[in-house]
Amino acid sequence: MEDAIQHSAKRILVATTDPDMQKALKMQLRGRHFDSFFVSKGIDAVLTILEKEWDLLILELDMSGFVGVDLLPVVRKLRPRLPIILITEDFTSQIRKVAAEQGMTFQTFKPKNYSETQAIIKATEKIIEKRELIKANL
């Protein structure tokens, strides 16, 4: 039973307006026991979070409809324990402050190449692995 839990596909919600980042993340998430779903609007991210349970949210700050920073408190109210990887082009002190207050799991700059995208995938794997260890010890 434990092996089935460990090897079941983990649900990753990716909220980004950038088609290149979507494509890169789709390619790298494929084949890693992740069931990924992509949205490009903030309101779609909120509705999707309400509809299903997710193991991780990868959130770009520059979402249409909502600014990602405005979306963070909403997500935290809906799913307080949901791990979030925050992606942005500009880490101002205000953004860092809000991200810290909202308990971001990981923050990074928007990837510009394969190795930067790969760093997001590695963070995703580590966060999921840590979450599974915590669940197993409860």
Phi, psi and omega in degrees: 000318181297320178298322179296322179292315183295327186260001177289150182296131177270139185270118180245124174258126179246121180246105181208146176267352185273110182296328179292319178292321176303311182298314181296316180292320177302313181298318185276337177280334182299135176080014181243028182061032176244136172256102186258146179225137186243137173230154182240004178231145180302318181294325177293325177297314180298312181297321180292322177296324178291326186286325188220164172273138181236151177269339182196145173242126170256116189239121172277137182293330186268064180272145176281146182091301174244148166275139183309323179297323177288334181283331184304310180297327178294313179299317181297324177291319182286317184221079186300333183259003182291120176294140182230130169258121183259128181241132179210160175272342187218109177267084175283167179298326179294317179295316178299321180295311180297317180299317179295317179297327182270003175068047178298140179281322182205138177235141180207162175285153179301129184292140179246353180206179184301314184294326177290323175293321179298327177296324177293320179295318178296320176297319178301311181299316180295318180296315180296316180299315179297318180297319179293321177297318179297314179299319182294330182272357178278000000 
